[in-house]
Structure formats: C-alpha cells, structure tokens
Amino acid sequence: MPDESVDFYPSRAHVVTLALAALALVVLCAIATRLGFDAAQASGSPAALTVVSVSAIGVLVFTGLGLIVVRRLLLPAWPVLTLDDDGLTDWLPNLGVEQVLWSEVTGVREARLVFRRVLAVDVADPRAVVVRQRTFVRRIAASVNSLMVGTPVVLKPGSIASRPEELSAALTGFVAGRAPHAKPVA
C-alpha cells in the first residue's frame, strides 16, 4: 500500500496524434467553408449557406481544441492521472471522471473499448459517478463508458506515458489495501 501519491503524465505520441487530427479537421472544415461559400455566391442556395455556417463553426471549434492540445504539448508537467490515499483523480480534460474514492472501487480489470485495450475501474455505483460529473461532456463520456465497458471509470494506457503493466501495478497497489472487497487486476 503506497504512502505517497503517484502521478501519470500524458503520452507525447498521443498528444501529437490529437494535434494532427485537430489540424486535419480545421483544414477539412476550411475547405468545406470555401466550397460552400463559392456555391452560395453562385446559386444563393440555403443549403450552401448552411454548409458555410456549419463549416465555419467547425473551423473555430477545432482550432480551439487544437490550441488546447498544443498547450498540452508545451506544458507536459500537468498529470492526466493521480493516485493518492483518497482515491484516483482522472485529469483528462473534458473526458476524465475526476475523483473516485477507493471506497467506491470494487475492482480493476482489463477490457476492450473500440479495439483498444483499457483498464476498467469497477465502482459500486456507476450511476452516482456519472451523475456527479461537473460538465455535460464528462457525463456523456462517463455514460458511454458505462454502456460499453460496464463502468464509467476507464483508463486508457495508450494516452498515458506509462506501460500498461506499470499502471496496473500502481492501481493494484493502491486498491489492495483501501477498497473494500476489491479484486486485483485480472
């Protein structure tokens, strides 16, 4: 049972992939905006105006997301996961489940989420974890995780700069002595 907190940081490869995806989406939306604008001027079509509006909003949204990701690349000192005496805190922006107390944890297991190996942290009351999320996006992400994996708390080792075995060992070390009736990582 560890006495100190353990922080896990984001994988640079994952952050670079997100930055490139955001850039590609900005370019795609900008192209759609330009084509829609040309069509709207030529025909005055309401559909073309709708394409221009939606694409322009897409450029703004994906530019904002890209800037958040670039900030993450430049300031990698902020952890995405913290394990401490109280519980785990998933700091993943807009998608993490924030804090889960060890008293809520019933076990940790490996699972698959859309062809991706993840660590599912089972909790006694998944609905309570979903409901207490501060933002709508976090509640949606936690609900989707509950439906697909059976728990709202899903840790993606590929997004964390750590081997899955290290993450599993750290979780098991914290869960073993703190969570009631917790099962080790299977």
C-alpha positions, 0 to 999 in steps of 0.5 A: 500500500503506497504512502505517497501519491503517484502521478501519470503524465500524458503520452507525447505520441498521443498528444501529437496524434490529437494535434494532427487530427485537430489540424486535419479537421480545421483544414477539412472544415476550411475547405468545406467553408470555401466550397460552400461559400463559392456555391452560395455566391453562385446559386444563393442556395440555403443549403450552401449557406448552411454548409458555410455556417456549419463549416465555419463553426467547425473551423473555430471549434477545432482550432480551439481544441487544437490550441488546447492540445498544443498547450498540452504539448508545451506544458507536459508537467500537468498529470492526466492521472493521480493516485493518492490515499483518497482515491484516483483523480482522472485529469483528462480534460473534458473526458476524465471522471475526476475523483473516485474514492477507493471506497467506491472501487470494487475492482480493476480489470482489463477490457476492450473499448473500440479495439483498444485495450483499457483498464476498467475501474469497477465502482459500486455505483456507476450511476452516482459517478456519472451523475456527479460529473461537473460538465455535460461532456464528462457525463456523456463520456462517463455514460458511454463508458458505462454502456460499453465497458460496464463502468464509467471509470476507464483508463486508457494506457495508450494516452498515458506515458506509462506501460500498461503493466506499470499502471496496473501495478500502481492501481493494484497497489493502491486498491489492495489495501483501501477498497473494500472487497476489491479484486486485483487486476485480472 
